[in-house]
Amino acid sequence: AGPTVEQQAEMARAGGRTLAALQPEQRAEVIYRLADLLTDQREEILLANKKDLEEAENKGRLALPLLKRLSLSTSKLNSLAIGLRQIAASSQDSVGRVIRRTRIAKDLDLEQVTVPIGVLLVIFESRPDCLPQVSALAIASGNGLLLKGGQEAAHSNQILHHLTQEALSIHGVKDAVQLVNTREEVEDLCRLDKLIDLIIPRGSSQLVRNIQKAAKGIPVMGHSEGICHVYVDTDASVEKVTRIIRDSKCEYPAACNALETLLIHRDLLRTPLFDQIIDMLRVEQVKIHAGPKFASYLTFSPSEVKSLRTEYGDLECCIEVVDSVQEAVDHIHKYGSSHTDVIITENEKTAEFFLQHVDSACVFWNASTRFSDGYRFGLGAEVGISTSRIHARGPVGIEGLLTTKWLLRGDNHVVSDFSEHGSMKYLHESLPLPQRN
């Protein structure tokens, strides 16, 4: 029957500690090996994935966007391998990096160093490519990892986990990454607060909300919704507007970083630019919903939207009208989800106002919302995008999976020596950091 999930968590904890104690280049070797295996064993991986796709289609349970997420291809595996090699290269000085040094007193030196968080539980739906990405980030940051994938990707996850353990075996740390195959419900996993240090959900907003509710005493990092806005300012370039909107909405509408609400300055209504936007959305077969202000300008219009806080995840979007950049910012703060928001304008002053005042994890000027991604940010991959305000925010790579500890090196020092009548004085001098490679 295999180990229980509690035993798997214990194995991940022990394996993670051994992993963290390896030399950085040894952890990098494991990730390079996994990247090679993804391309070397391509046929085997695609065969397993084909089984998952056939089963999903036979059962007819998955919508088209989810089937797309489930599907692996040669090009996806090649991109994964490239991302993993980026992670390996950037992992060399992640764990044990000194970020602060202070001389507390004579012969009493304090260091703050980066360390792994501990055991991560990553719960993901439909996307088997998530497994090697998250595994590589956990390996690079020295964390133990429990993976809980959706049943719809069982065959793909099995082979990808097997290859991950094969890569880990080159330095004897196979146990550090565990795939939970038992029938445990997510709620049961969320009760293991003595064994799991951080939960990262990857999936629908409903999944994230369920986990946030179920996680008693374990922090959850992630975002429940991706309600991303693009604001088209009066000074927007005609050439840039349709390109950026098309890419943000149509390139991959199921993604959490796809455009959901288009905000248009009132002065642009009934202009050729506005007509071009609408024509492009029609050609791309995007269903348009009207916000209340937009609907009031129209004699006949698309259906008025029930809520301005909707993540469509499909070829649908809401259009709303605003009177100024300030009103756009206010709208985003009221109805957005602090994920990714964009301004399209040629006015640098307006753009800077938007960049500084929008309180989201990612705020862009004249660029598609779809850039909000760990791989595109140069992090190699991401464990997810965080919209929380503590610890990590935005696409989370290696840095977001580390915490710190304090190391104090003394020589028979006691606090009483620093009292009013003691013989010692605090210096609190900042010391130079060691040179990074």
Phi, psi and omega in degrees: 000343180082173183291155174286167181293329176296317179295321178297320179296320177296319179295319178296321179298309181295315180297321179297320180294321177294320179299315181295333181277349178292162172290148180306321181292334177288318176298321178296320179301318180300316183291319176300320180296318179296319178301317178296319182296326180298326179270322180296321184259025185307313184301315182297318180295313183293330177293314178297319180295323179299320177300314180299316182296318180296316179297318180296319180291322179295320180283336179065026184271335188263133174289161184305315179301323180287324175298322179296320179293326182289331188285133173252155178214169177302316182293323177297318180293322177296318178296319178301314182298319178297315179299319180295321179293327175297316179298315180301316182294322183273358184272355190300327181234041181274305182275136177082012179282131180279123181250350176203138175228132181225133171272107182289317179199180179302127180063020178231097186247137183245138175232143170250121185236154179279139178221160177296156176290322179139251178247123178259139171248116179249120180250122184224151182247143167063328192261096180293335179295343176298326187298307178293327179298308183294321179299315181297319179293321178294318180297314181299326182263004175072025180264145167287152187220130170250127180248131175235104181263165177287149180301331183295342180246024189304313183293316180297314181298322182299311182291320180293323177292319178302317180292324177298315179293326176299317179295317180297331184296339181296338175238022172066031181237038184306325187286349187296333180241118184243137174257121181281111182255350182290171185276012181309136175283157179303323180301322180293320179296324183290350179270355184275056186291343178276345186247338184244135184259334181205135176253133177236105178274137174236105180168207185293160178298329179295317178302313183298315180298319179300318182290318179301324179288320186280336186284098179267107175086359176247126178297145178243128179246128179162195178226140181273333181217153175240074179267091187263139182246147165239124178255122178263112183275164179300331182265024181286147177279131181304316182297322186282325189303303186292324178298313184290318180294316180301313181295317183295323184264319196258340186297320178201079190297341182280348184288152181289344180258021176274149178298135176241327179231128179255118179259128183237133178297138185306323183295346181271349179298142180059032172249162177303325179298314179299316179300321179296319179299311182297317179299316180298316180297323178294315179301321180279001178062039177272125177283129184257134173248141182263131170289162185303318181291319179297317181299325183291339179276349189253142176281319169226142191211170171298165180304136178290136186293141179285325180217139176277001180245068183236132171258107186283320180063023183206185180283065177217148172204163178257141172245131177226154183256139175230157184268345185196170176296325179297319179293325176297315179298315180298319179299314181299318180293328182281320189245349183280179179238019177061030181267278183218128180223143192232144168243139173246113181198155173260358181270108185297322181296316178297317180299314181296322177302313180298313182300321183279330188263338179282123185264069178236166181295324180227126179229123188239155175238122177053043177211150182296145175302335186291351176287349181285086190195139183300318180296315182290335177280355181086017178272359182089311178191185178219152171274349179157180176247126184258131174252008177283166185253002177246149179070262185245150182218143184082199177299129186255115176253213184302313184305322182287351180256014179243150168236196181228161167224161183254132177244122181244123180247115183235190180211081180067035181273139175225149185297326183299336177293343183259009179288176184308321183256012182282175185266353186246153177235141175289137177257318182048051178269135174284134179252152179295147178280150176297148180295131176275151178294000000 
